[in-house]
Amino acid sequence: GDLGPFNPGLPVEVPVWLAINLKQRQKCRLIPPEWMDVEKLEEIRDQERKMDTFTPMPSPYYMELTKLLLNYASDNIPKADEIRTLVKDTWDTRIAKLRLSADSFVRQQEAHAKLDNLTLMEINTTGTFLTQALDHMYKLRANLQPGESAQSQDF
């Protein structure tokens, strides 16, 4: 597609892939998203720890963006190590909540669940486990219930 023209020294929004490519060629300086700030991320982490439900994330791709930007442009991001730690802490908290929710779901033998404010990456980390667990539950339930065509035997 068409991108540009670019004027030196003026910030411009471009796709992440282009920004990283230009950064690798030392043609630009990346400006992190406004949510990628230590104070904001501390607030997000603390809120996530307090709430029983999942809180909305600043970006549906917060993990992916953090990883890309910190891998390729950490020199342009103030307090990059603290940001990495805060995002990882938030991720760990959310994944632990997701595992507890899945465990509770399976133990209570529920048929459906509502999980709001999860990102696609978070869903994908437990999706396989959860679908396999539900499949096993279905098979176990089917084996516990006598079939309609089964005949009882008297001994």
VEXLUMRO-176949 format. One record per residue: residue in three letters; residue number from 1; x, y, z of N, C-alpha, C in turn. Coordinates in pm, 1 decimal, m for minus. Example, Ala and Ser with C-alpha at 12.3 -4.5 7.8 and 13.67 -1.06 7.14 Angstrom:
REM residues 2
ALA;1;1319.0;m569.0;780.0;1230.0;m450.0;780.0;1320.0;m330.0;780.0;
SER;2;1285.0;m225.0;708.0;1367.0;m106.0;714.0;1290.0;3.0;787.0;
***
This chain:
REM residues 155
GLY;1;81.2;m118.6;0.0;0.0;0.0;0.0;85.4;124.8;0.0;
ASP;2;20.1;236.2;m7.8;88.0;364.8;m7.1;104.9;414.3;135.5;
LEU;3;226.6;445.3;170.8;256.6;503.2;300.8;347.7;622.1;278.5;
GLY;4;324.6;726.0;352.9;407.4;844.3;338.0;331.4;950.9;263.4;
PRO;5;388.8;1058.6;230.6;529.1;1093.6;255.6;552.3;1121.5;403.9;
PHE;6;673.1;1095.6;445.7;710.6;1118.2;583.9;795.1;1245.1;592.3;
ASN;7;765.0;1325.8;691.7;842.6;1447.3;715.4;932.3;1425.1;836.1;
PRO;8;1060.9;1454.0;823.7;1154.2;1431.0;934.6;1113.4;1507.5;1060.2;
GLY;9;1120.5;1437.9;1173.7;1094.2;1500.1;1302.5;948.4;1510.4;1342.1;
LEU;10;856.3;1476.4;1253.1;713.5;1483.9;1286.1;659.7;1343.9;1311.5;
PRO;11;590.5;1325.2;1423.9;534.3;1192.3;1451.7;422.0;1157.9;1354.7;
VAL;12;416.3;1030.9;1320.7;313.0;982.1;1230.1;275.5;840.5;1273.5;
GLU;13;148.3;806.8;1259.6;103.8;671.0;1291.9;120.2;582.7;1169.9;
VAL;14;185.5;468.9;1192.2;205.3;370.8;1086.3;177.8;232.7;1144.9;
PRO;15;157.7;132.1;1062.5;141.4;m3.7;1115.0;265.9;m47.0;1192.6;
VAL;16;245.9;m133.6;1288.9;356.2;m178.2;1375.3;467.3;m241.5;1292.6;
TRP;17;432.3;m322.1;1193.1;535.8;m388.9;1113.5;626.5;m287.3;1044.4;
LEU;18;567.8;m177.0;997.0;647.5;m75.3;930.3;733.9;0.8;1030.8;
ALA;19;677.5;33.0;1145.3;753.3;104.0;1247.9;875.5;23.1;1290.6;
ILE;20;856.7;m106.5;1310.1;969.0;m192.3;1351.4;1071.7;m203.5;1239.2;
ASN;21;1024.6;m214.2;1116.6;1116.4;m220.5;1003.0;1199.3;m93.4;992.2;
LEU;22;1135.3;21.5;1004.9;1207.6;148.5;998.6;1303.4;162.6;1116.6;
LYS;23;1262.5;116.8;1233.4;1348.3;123.0;1351.1;1471.7;35.8;1331.6;
GLN;24;1453.8;m83.0;1277.3;1567.3;m173.3;1252.9;1667.1;m111.8;1154.5;
ARG;25;1617.3;m32.5;1061.4;1704.6;34.2;965.8;1752.9;169.8;1016.3;
GLN;26;1721.4;198.8;1142.0;1760.0;323.3;1208.9;1710.1;446.2;1133.7;
LYS;27;1586.2;437.0;1086.5;1524.6;547.5;1013.3;1422.2;623.1;1096.9;
CYS;28;1392.9;572.6;1218.4;1291.8;639.4;1300.1;1313.9;610.1;1447.9;
ARG;29;1236.0;677.6;1528.5;1231.3;653.7;1672.2;1086.8;619.4;1703.0;
LEU;30;1065.5;510.9;1776.0;929.2;468.5;1808.3;878.6;539.7;1932.3;
ILE;31;753.6;578.2;1926.7;686.5;636.6;2042.4;589.6;530.9;2093.7;
PRO;32;606.0;487.2;2219.0;517.9;381.4;2270.6;375.1;431.9;2287.4;
PRO;33;278.2;340.8;2287.9;139.9;381.8;2312.2;128.7;446.1;2450.3;
GLU;34;28.4;529.9;2468.5;16.2;603.2;2594.9;m8.2;511.7;2714.3;
TRP;35;m63.9;393.7;2692.4;m87.6;303.0;2804.6;41.1;234.3;2849.9;
MET;36;146.2;240.6;2768.0;272.4;175.4;2801.2;356.1;268.6;2889.6;
ASP;37;299.7;294.1;3008.1;358.8;384.8;3105.3;357.4;313.7;3240.1;
VAL;38;461.0;329.4;3319.4;473.8;255.6;3445.0;354.2;280.6;3536.7;
GLU;39;315.5;406.7;3554.1;204.4;438.6;3645.4;73.5;375.6;3598.1;
LYS;40;45.7;385.5;3469.1;m78.2;328.3;3415.6;m78.4;176.0;3426.5;
LEU;41;35.1;115.6;3399.2;43.2;m30.4;3407.6;35.3;m79.0;3552.5;
GLU;42;89.4;m2.4;3647.1;74.2;m38.6;3788.9;m72.1;m34.2;3829.1;
GLU;43;m143.1;66.7;3781.1;m285.8;78.9;3811.0;m364.5;m38.6;3752.2;
ILE;44;m332.3;m74.9;3628.6;m399.0;m187.9;3562.4;m371.1;m317.5;3638.6;
ARG;45;m244.1;m339.0;3676.1;m206.8;m460.0;3749.9;m279.3;m467.6;3883.8;
ASP;46;m281.6;m355.9;3957.3;m347.0;m354.9;4088.4;m496.7;m377.3;4076.8;
GLN;47;m558.3;m317.6;3976.4;m701.5;m336.1;3955.0;m731.3;m481.9;3919.7;
GLU;48;m646.8;m541.4;3838.5;m665.7;m681.8;3800.1;m655.1;m773.3;3920.7;
ARG;49;m564.9;m742.0;4011.9;m548.8;m824.1;4132.0;m666.8;m810.6;4227.4;
LYS;50;m727.4;m692.7;4232.5;m839.0;m667.7;4324.9;m969.0;m732.2;4277.9;
MET;51;m992.9;m728.0;4149.1;m1121.2;m773.0;4093.9;m1124.9;m925.0;4078.6;
ASP;52;m1244.1;m980.4;4098.0;m1263.6;m1123.7;4074.4;m1283.1;m1152.4;3926.2;
THR;53;m1335.4;m1054.8;3854.3;m1358.1;m1071.5;3710.7;m1242.0;m1010.7;3633.7;
PHE;54;m1241.6;m1034.7;3503.7;m1136.2;m981.1;3418.8;m1165.1;m834.7;3386.9;
THR;55;m1064.6;m750.5;3403.4;m1081.2;m608.7;3373.7;m1041.6;m582.8;3228.7;
PRO;56;m1096.6;m479.1;3167.5;m1059.0;m448.9;3029.1;m911.2;m408.9;3019.8;
MET;57;m846.0;m457.1;2920.3;m705.9;m424.3;2898.0;m697.2;m298.9;2809.3;
PRO;58;m585.9;m227.9;2815.7;m573.8;m105.2;2735.9;m570.2;m131.2;2586.1;
SER;59;m530.7;m250.4;2548.3;m527.0;m289.6;2407.8;m557.7;m438.5;2399.6;
PRO;60;m632.7;m480.3;2298.7;m656.9;m624.1;2284.8;m530.2;m701.1;2249.7;
TYR;61;m424.7;m629.0;2216.3;m297.9;m691.3;2179.0;m185.2;m644.3;2271.2;
TYR;62;m216.8;m621.6;2397.6;m118.1;m564.2;2489.6;6.4;m650.5;2502.6;
MET;63;m8.9;m781.4;2506.7;108.0;m869.2;2520.1;193.3;m867.4;2393.3;
GLU;64;129.3;m878.5;2279.8;200.9;m882.2;2153.6;276.0;m750.8;2129.5;
LEU;65;206.1;m638.5;2152.3;269.5;m508.1;2132.0;385.8;m486.7;2227.9;
THR;66;366.1;m525.2;2353.3;473.0;m508.4;2451.1;595.3;m588.3;2409.9;
LYS;67;572.7;m712.0;2371.9;685.7;m798.0;2332.9;759.0;m740.4;2211.7;
LEU;68;685.3;m701.3;2109.7;747.5;m646.2;1989.3;823.3;m516.9;2018.7;
LEU;69;757.6;m425.1;2086.6;820.4;m295.7;2111.1;940.7;m306.8;2203.7;
LEU;70;932.0;m392.8;2304.0;1045.6;m406.4;2395.1;1160.2;m485.3;2331.7;
ASN;71;1129.1;m574.0;2240.3;1235.8;m648.6;2171.6;1310.1;m563.0;2070.2;
TYR;72;1237.2;m476.1;1999.5;1298.1;m403.0;1889.8;1323.8;m255.0;1917.3;
ALA;73;1260.6;m200.9;2021.9;1277.4;m56.8;2045.1;1285.1;m23.5;2193.6;
SER;74;1345.7;m108.6;2272.4;1351.0;m82.3;2416.3;1428.4;45.5;2447.5;
ASP;75;1517.6;85.5;2358.7;1591.7;210.2;2380.8;1503.3;334.4;2365.4;
ASN;76;1386.6;320.7;2302.0;1292.6;431.9;2285.9;1184.2;433.3;2393.1;
ILE;77;1183.8;333.9;2480.8;1078.1;322.7;2580.8;1137.7;345.4;2718.9;
PRO;78;1093.9;453.5;2784.8;1145.9;478.7;2919.7;1103.0;369.2;3016.6;
LYS;79;1194.2;329.3;3104.2;1169.0;227.4;3207.2;1120.1;95.8;3145.1;
ALA;80;1186.7;53.5;3040.6;1145.3;m66.0;2966.4;1142.4;m190.7;3054.0;
ASP;81;1239.3;m207.6;3142.5;1242.4;m326.9;3228.0;1124.4;m329.7;3324.1;
GLU;82;1088.6;m213.8;3379.8;973.2;m207.8;3470.0;844.8;m237.9;3394.8;
ILE;83;834.4;m186.3;3273.0;715.5;m211.3;3191.3;703.6;m359.8;3161.0;
ARG;84;814.7;m421.6;3125.6;814.2;m566.2;3097.3;764.9;m644.1;3219.2;
THR;85;814.1;m608.5;3336.5;774.8;m676.8;3460.2;627.4;m655.0;3490.6;
LEU;86;578.8;m533.0;3475.8;438.3;m502.9;3505.5;343.5;m576.8;3410.9;
VAL;87;377.1;m580.3;3283.8;291.6;m651.1;3187.1;293.7;m800.8;3216.6;
LYS;88;409.2;m853.8;3250.8;419.1;m996.8;3284.5;340.2;m1028.0;3410.8;
ASP;89;346.0;m940.3;3511.3;267.5;m960.4;3633.4;117.8;m959.7;3603.8;
THR;90;75.8;m866.4;3520.7;m65.7;m859.0;3482.5;m106.6;m984.6;3407.4;
TRP;91;m23.6;m1028.7;3314.3;m49.3;m1150.9;3237.5;m62.5;m1270.5;3331.4;
ASP;92;32.2;m1285.2;3423.1;29.8;m1398.0;3516.4;m96.7;m1397.3;3601.5;
THR;93;m137.6;m1279.6;3646.6;m259.8;m1267.8;3726.1;m381.2;m1310.0;3644.9;
ARG;94;m388.3;m1264.6;3522.0;m503.2;m1297.3;3436.6;m506.6;m1446.0;3400.7;
ILE;95;m391.9;m1504.3;3373.1;m388.5;m1647.3;3340.1;m425.0;m1730.7;3462.8;
ALA;96;m378.7;m1690.3;3581.0;m416.0;m1761.8;3703.5;m567.1;m1753.9;3725.4;
LYS;97;m625.0;m1636.8;3702.1;m771.1;m1621.8;3713.7;m842.6;m1711.3;3613.7;
LEU;98;m790.4;m1716.9;3493.2;m851.9;m1798.5;3388.5;m846.5;m1946.3;3424.8;
ARG;99;m735.3;m1990.4;3479.4;m723.6;m2130.9;3520.3;m817.9;m2162.6;3636.1;
LEU;100;m827.7;m2071.0;3731.2;m921.6;m2091.4;3842.6;m1065.6;m2095.8;3792.3;
SER;101;m1097.5;m2008.8;3697.6;m1232.2;m2007.7;3640.0;m1260.5;m2138.5;3567.5;
ALA;102;m1163.2;m2187.0;3491.7;m1180.9;m2313.2;3419.7;m1195.9;m2429.2;3517.6;
ASP;103;m1115.5;m2428.4;3623.5;m1124.3;m2533.1;3724.2;m1261.7;m2533.0;3790.4;
SER;104;m1309.4;m2416.1;3827.9;m1441.5;m2403.4;3889.5;m1550.4;m2448.3;3792.6;
PHE;105;m1535.1;m2410.7;3666.3;m1630.2;m2447.5;3561.7;m1641.1;m2598.9;3549.1;
VAL;106;m1527.4;m2665.4;3546.9;m1525.4;m2811.1;3531.3;m1579.4;m2879.3;3656.7;
ARG;107;m1538.9;m2831.6;3774.0;m1584.0;m2892.9;3899.2;m1735.0;m2881.5;3919.0;
GLN;108;m1791.0;m2770.2;3876.7;m1934.8;m2749.6;3893.2;m2015.5;m2809.2;3779.0;
GLN;109;m1946.3;m2868.4;3684.1;m2008.5;m2934.3;3569.0;m2105.5;m2841.9;3496.0;
GLU;110;m2058.9;m2722.5;3472.1;m2140.6;m2623.2;3402.7;m2147.4;m2655.7;3254.2;
ALA;111;m2249.1;m2601.8;3189.1;m2265.6;m2625.0;3046.2;m2213.0;m2509.6;2962.6;
HIS;112;m2209.2;m2390.2;3020.8;m2157.2;m2274.5;2948.1;m2100.9;m2172.4;3046.9;
ALA;113;m2018.2;m2082.6;2994.9;m1956.9;m1979.6;3078.5;m1943.1;m1851.1;2997.7;
LYS;114;m1936.5;m1740.6;3069.4;m1918.9;m1610.8;3005.6;m1786.8;m1552.1;3054.8;
LEU;115;m1697.3;m1526.4;2962.1;m1567.1;m1471.0;2995.8;m1549.4;m1339.8;2920.6;
ASP;116;m1574.2;m1229.7;2988.7;m1560.5;m1098.6;2927.2;m1419.3;m1045.6;2944.8;
ASN;117;m1380.1;m959.0;2853.9;m1254.7;m883.1;2860.5;m1128.9;m967.5;2847.4;
LEU;118;m1138.2;m1083.7;2786.6;m1018.3;m1162.7;2759.1;m965.5;m1126.9;2620.8;
THR;119;m834.7;m1131.3;2606.9;m775.0;m1108.5;2475.2;m765.0;m1242.9;2402.5;
LEU;120;m744.8;m1237.4;2273.4;m734.8;m1360.3;2195.1;m618.3;m1446.9;2240.1;
MET;121;m506.7;m1384.9;2275.3;m390.8;m1462.8;2319.0;m421.9;m1535.7;2449.9;
GLU;122;m493.9;m1471.2;2540.1;m530.6;m1535.4;2666.4;m625.7;m1652.4;2642.7;
ILE;123;m718.6;m1633.3;2552.8;m811.9;m1741.9;2519.8;m737.1;m1858.2;2456.7;
ASN;124;m644.3;m1827.9;2367.6;m569.9;m1933.6;2298.9;m478.5;m2012.8;2392.0;
THR;125;m433.3;m1952.0;2501.5;m345.1;m2025.9;2592.0;m419.5;m2135.8;2665.9;
THR;126;m548.8;m2118.2;2689.3;m624.0;m2220.8;2762.2;m732.1;m2285.9;2677.7;
GLY;127;m747.1;m2240.9;2555.0;m853.9;m2293.4;2470.0;m846.5;m2443.3;2448.6;
THR;128;m729.4;m2493.9;2417.6;m712.9;m2637.1;2392.9;m744.9;m2717.7;2517.7;
PHE;129;m690.2;m2673.0;2631.2;m716.1;m2743.7;2756.3;m865.7;m2746.1;2786.5;
LEU;130;m931.0;m2631.4;2774.0;m1071.9;m2622.4;2809.7;m1159.1;m2706.2;2717.3;
THR;131;m1132.0;m2703.8;2587.8;m1214.0;m2784.0;2495.9;m1192.8;m2933.7;2519.6;
GLN;132;m1069.7;m2973.6;2549.5;m1045.2;m3114.8;2580.0;m1112.4;m3155.9;2710.0;
ALA;133;m1110.1;m3068.1;2810.5;m1175.4;m3097.3;2937.7;m1325.9;m3111.8;2917.8;
LEU;134;m1385.0;m3025.1;2838.3;m1529.0;m3033.9;2811.9;m1562.4;m3161.1;2734.7;
ASP;135;m1476.6;m3198.9;2642.2;m1498.2;m3321.4;2566.5;m1495.1;m3443.4;2658.6;
HIS;136;m1397.3;m3447.7;2749.9;m1389.2;m3558.3;2845.6;m1511.0;m3559.7;2938.1;
MET;137;m1555.6;m3440.8;2980.8;m1675.3;m3434.5;3066.5;m1796.7;m3489.1;2993.0;
TYR;138;m1810.5;m3454.1;2866.5;m1922.7;m3502.5;2787.3;m1920.0;m3654.8;2777.1;
LYS;139;m1802.3;m3710.7;2750.8;m1789.4;m3856.3;2739.9;m1819.2;m3925.3;2872.2;
LEU;140;m1772.3;m3867.3;2981.1;m1799.1;m3925.5;3112.9;m1948.0;m3921.8;3146.0;
ARG;141;m2012.4;m3810.5;3115.9;m2156.9;m3799.2;3141.3;m2234.4;m3899.4;3057.1;
ALA;142;m2192.1;m3916.0;2931.7;m2260.9;m4009.8;2842.5;m2246.0;m4152.4;2893.9;
ASN;143;m2131.7;m4186.3;2952.5;m2110.3;m4320.5;3005.3;m2183.8;m4344.0;3136.3;
LEU;144;m2207.6;m4237.8;3211.9;m2277.4;m4252.5;3339.4;m2427.4;m4272.6;3320.7;
GLN;145;m2482.8;m4215.9;3214.3;m2625.7;m4227.6;3190.0;m2653.5;m4355.0;3111.4;
PRO;146;m2745.3;m4436.6;3159.2;m2776.1;m4559.3;3085.4;m2840.6;m4525.0;2951.5;
GLY;147;m2800.8;m4596.9;2850.3;m2855.9;m4574.2;2718.6;m3002.3;m4617.8;2711.2;
GLU;148;m3074.8;m4555.3;2619.3;m3216.3;m4587.4;2606.6;m3238.9;m4729.1;2554.0;
SER;149;m3143.6;m4777.6;2478.1;m3160.9;m4911.4;2419.6;m3099.8;m5019.8;2509.7;
ALA;150;m3037.9;m4978.7;2618.2;m2975.9;m5079.8;2706.2;m3083.8;m5156.1;2780.8;
GLN;151;m3064.4;m5288.3;2789.6;m3159.5;m5373.2;2860.7;m3103.5;m5408.7;2996.1;
SER;152;m3188.3;m5404.3;3095.9;m3142.3;m5438.8;3230.6;m3138.1;m5591.2;3242.4;
GLN;153;m3045.8;m5639.4;3320.4;m3034.7;m5782.9;3342.4;m3058.0;m5812.1;3488.8;
ASP;154;m3133.2;m5914.0;3512.4;m3157.6;m5957.0;3650.4;m3070.1;m6076.2;3681.2;
PHE;155;m3005.0;m6073.8;3794.4;m2922.8;m6186.4;3833.2;m2984.5;m6256.8;3949.8;
***
